[in-house]
Amino acid sequence: MDFLSIISFLGFTVLVAIIAWYSSKKTDEKSADGYYLGGRSLGAITIAGSLLLTNLSAEQIVGLNGQAFTEGVLVMAWETLAAIAMIITAVFLLPRYMKGGITTIPQFVEDRFDHVTKAILTVLFLSGYVIVVIPSVLYSGSLAFSTMFDLPELLGLSETMTLWVCVWTIGIIGIFYAIFGGLKAVAVSDLINSIGLLIGGLLIPFFGLMVIGDGNVSDGMSILWESNPEKFNVKGEVDASIPFGTIFTGMMLVQMFYWGTNQVIMQRVFGAISLKAGQQGVILAALVKFLIPLIVVLPGIIAWHLFEGNLDKPDQAYPALVAKVLPAAFTGIFAAVLFGAILSSFNSLLNSSATLFGFDLYKKYFKKDATEKQRVKAGKMFGLVLGILGMFVAPLIANAPQGLFAWLQEANGCYSIPILTVIVIGFFSKRAPAIAAKVGVISGVVLYSISQFMIKPFYVSKAIENAVSNGITDAKALSVIQAEAYPHFLHVMAILFVLNIGIMLLITKLYPRPNDYQPLTTDVVSVEPWKYAFIAGAIITALVLSTYFIF
C-alpha cells in the first residue's frame, strides 16, 4: 500500500468516526434506551444500511466468495433466501415484537415464558457470539487484509503471526468504537460504510471482468460463462456445501433465525422510531439483497478463472482478486470501507452482547438494585471481556478444514435452531408452559452437538476408512463418500427442529399453562404498520426467486 493509499484509508476512517460521533452526541448514551437502542430514533435508511453492513462483513464477503471459488453460483442461495426471510420478519414478526416495546429477543421470551428461560437463551446467544461469530468476523477480516496487502512480506512476519497482529489490531479499535459509542454511533457509521461497500463491492467484479475481457466487461462475462459452465449451476451435487434439497429444509430455518430472532440483527430494528420505519428499513435491505450476489458470489468465480483454481486456501479468493484487479487509486478507500465493514459486524456483536448482559442478566442475577447507568456500565465491561476472548479464539479458525463460511454455518446450528424453536412455539402456542421451552432449547443444543461433533465424525471416518481399504483414493470420489456417510447439517437442523417442536407440543399437551398467554403491549413507539409492506414484500420475493431459478 503506497503513501496515498494510507492517507486515503486513514482519512476516510476518521471521517466516518467523526460523522458517527456528531450524529449520536445528542443521544443520551448513559440511559439504557440511548446506549442500546439509539434512543429509538433510527430511520428506515439508517436501519437498512446498518442491517446490510452488519450482515455483509468480511466473513460474508471472504467466506462466500471462497465457497463460490470452489463451488460456483450455487452458494447464492444464502443470499436469495435471506431476502425472503427478511420479508417474513418485516411483515409478520416485527409488528409483534414492537407492540411489546422490547429491547432484546430474550426479553420477549421472558414475557412469554419466564426469566429462567430468558437467562438460558441469553447465555446461549452470548456463548455463540464468543465461540463462533466474533472470532469468525475477526479472522475473516484479518485474512482479507493480510492477503490483499501481502502483510506477511510487508511486516516481515509469518502468516500466523501476521494473523494474530491483524486480529488484535482490528479487535482493539473495534472495542473502542462499540463500547464507547453505543448503537446510534454504530448504526450511522454502518450507513456510510454500507454505501461505500456496495459501490466498492460492485467495482471488484467490474474490474475483474474487464481483466478477463481485455478491457470489455461484456466480453469478460461471456468468456467467464463459456469457460466455466459448471460454476453457473445452482443444483449442487451430493458433496456440495449446499445440496439443492437443503434449500427446502434447514436453509430457510437458518435464514429465519438470523433475520427474525438474532439479537444482533433485530437490535437495529428495535431502535426504529416507529414500526413503519422498521418495516421500511428491513424491506429496503431485502431489496438491496437482490444485488448482493454480485459482491459475494461473482468475484469468487472470477477469481477461479483468473487464478486457474490455484490458491492455497479458497478463502483467499476475494482478497487475492482485489489485490490483482483493483486500481491503486481505489485501494485506500476500499480498504477503509472493508475495514468499516469488519468493524461494523464486530461492533454490532459487542453492542448486542452488552445489551443482552445489561438488560437480561446483570440486574436479575448480579445487582438487583442496579440503576440504568450501572446497567449500561456493566454491559460495556462485559462487551470488553467478550471482545478480548473473541480475539484469542479468532486465529484458531485458520484450522477449519471445510472453509470459513461452511464452518460458521454448521457451528451456528448449536444455538440457532434451539432459539428459533422456542420463538416459534412462543408465537404460535398460547398454552405452551415454560418447562416446554427449557426442555426444547436444551434438547436442541445437546442433540445437535451429539449429531455433528460425535456421531457424524464416527460415520464419516468409518466410510473413508472403508473406501481407502477398498482401493478408492480419488479425491472427488472420497468427497462424495464422505457426504453420503451422514445427512447434511442443514437436513439435521430441519429434523431436529421438527423433533423439538414435537417435544414442546407434547409437553404442552401434558402440562399446559393454566390460562392463555396474553402478549405484552406498550406505546413506546408508534406501531402503525406500513400499508405497503405486504405488496412490497411480495414483489421483492418474486424478483429474488426469479433470479435464483434463472440458473
BELTADA-V266708 format. One record per pair of residues at least 6 apart in sequence whose ideal C-beta (glycine too) atoms are under 6 Angstrom apart, sorted by the first residue. I is the first residue (numbers start at 1). J is the second residue. If there is no record, write none. Layout:
((I;J) (I;J))
This chain:
((1;149) (5;331) (5;332) (8;332) (8;333) (9;332) (9;335) (9;336) (12;333) (12;336) (13;336) (16;189) (16;192) (20;185) (20;188) (20;189) (23;188) (24;184) (24;185) (27;34) (27;39) (27;184) (28;34) (29;35) (29;182) (30;373) (31;372) (32;372) (33;39) (33;40) (35;182) (35;376) (36;183) (36;355) (37;183) (37;270) (37;271) (38;183) (38;184) (38;187) (38;271) (40;271) (40;525) (41;273) (42;187) (42;271) (42;272) (43;277) (44;277) (44;280) (44;281) (46;187) (46;191) (47;268) (47;272) (47;281) (48;281) (48;284) (48;285) (49;190) (49;191) (49;194) (50;187) (50;190) (50;268) (51;268) (51;285) (52;194) (52;285) (52;288) (53;190) (53;193) (53;194) (53;341) (53;344) (54;344) (54;345) (54;348) (57;137) (57;341) (57;342) (57;345) (58;140) (58;141) (58;144) (58;342) (59;136) (59;137) (59;140) (60;296) (61;296) (61;318) (62;140) (62;144) (62;315) (62;318) (63;404) (63;405) (64;75) (64;296) (64;405) (65;296) (65;299) (65;300) (65;317) (65;318) (66;314) (66;315) (66;317) (66;403) (67;75) (67;241) (67;403) (67;405) (68;75) (68;297) (68;300) (68;301) (69;300) (69;303) (69;304) (69;314) (69;317) (70;314) (71;240) (72;231) (73;232) (73;297) (73;551) (74;234) (74;236) (74;242) (76;293) (76;297) (77;242) (77;247) (79;289) (79;292) (79;293) (80;544) (80;548) (81;251) (81;252) (81;255) (82;255) (82;289) (83;286) (83;289) (83;544) (84;541) (85;255) (85;256) (85;259) (86;259) (86;282) (86;286) (87;286) (87;537) (87;541) (89;259) (89;260) (90;279) (90;282) (90;283) (91;533) (91;534) (91;537) (93;260) (94;278) (94;279) (95;529) (98;275) (98;527) (99;521) (99;527) (100;520) (101;522) (101;524) (102;108) (103;359) (104;263) (104;355) (104;356) (104;359) (104;360) (105;261) (105;263) (106;118) (106;121) (106;122) (106;360) (109;117) (109;118) (109;121) (110;118) (111;520) (112;426) (113;434) (113;437) (114;434) (117;434) (117;437) (117;438) (118;360) (120;441) (121;419) (122;356) (122;360) (122;361) (124;415) (125;263) (125;356) (126;353) (126;356) (128;415) (129;349) (129;353) (130;386) (130;389) (130;390) (132;411) (133;349) (134;349) (134;390) (135;390) (135;393) (135;394) (135;397) (136;408) (137;345) (137;346) (138;167) (138;170) (138;171) (138;394) (139;394) (139;397) (140;404) (141;170) (141;342) (142;163) (142;166) (142;167) (143;315) (144;319) (145;166) (146;162) (146;166) (147;316) (147;319) (147;320) (148;319) (148;322) (148;323) (151;162) (152;159) (152;162) (155;162) (163;395) (164;395) (167;391) (167;394) (167;395) (168;391) (170;342) (171;387) (171;391) (174;343) (174;346) (174;347) (175;384) (175;387) (177;343) (177;347) (178;347) (178;350) (178;351) (179;380) (179;383) (179;384) (183;271) (183;351) (186;347) (186;351) (190;344) (193;337) (193;340) (193;341) (196;337) (197;337) (197;341) (200;334) (200;337) (201;295) (204;299) (204;322) (205;294) (205;298) (205;299) (207;325) (208;302) (208;321) (208;325) (209;217) (209;220) (209;221) (210;217) (211;325) (212;220) (212;223) (212;224) (213;219) (213;220) (224;305) (228;305) (231;301) (234;551) (235;244) (236;242) (236;243) (236;244) (238;480) (238;483) (239;479) (239;480) (239;483) (241;406) (243;488) (246;488) (246;490) (249;490) (249;491) (249;494) (250;490) (250;493) (250;494) (251;490) (253;493) (253;497) (257;416) (257;420) (259;265) (261;419) (261;420) (261;423) (263;352) (264;348) (264;349) (264;352) (267;352) (269;278) (272;278) (274;525) (274;526) (275;527) (275;529) (276;530) (279;530) (279;533) (280;530) (283;536) (286;540) (287;540) (290;543) (299;318) (299;321) (300;317) (303;317) (303;321) (314;403) (315;404) (350;383) (350;387) (353;383) (353;386) (354;379) (354;380) (354;382) (354;383) (357;379) (357;382) (358;375) (358;378) (358;379) (362;375) (362;378) (363;370) (363;375) (400;407) (410;489) (413;448) (413;493) (414;445) (414;448) (414;449) (417;444) (417;493) (417;496) (417;497) (418;441) (418;444) (418;445) (421;440) (421;444) (421;500) (422;437) (422;440) (422;441) (425;432) (425;504) (429;508) (430;516) (430;517) (431;508) (431;512) (431;513) (432;508) (433;511) (433;513) (436;504) (436;507) (436;508) (440;500) (440;504) (443;500) (444;500) (447;496) (448;496) (451;492) (456;486) (459;485) (459;486) (460;482) (460;485) (460;486) (463;481) (463;485) (467;481))
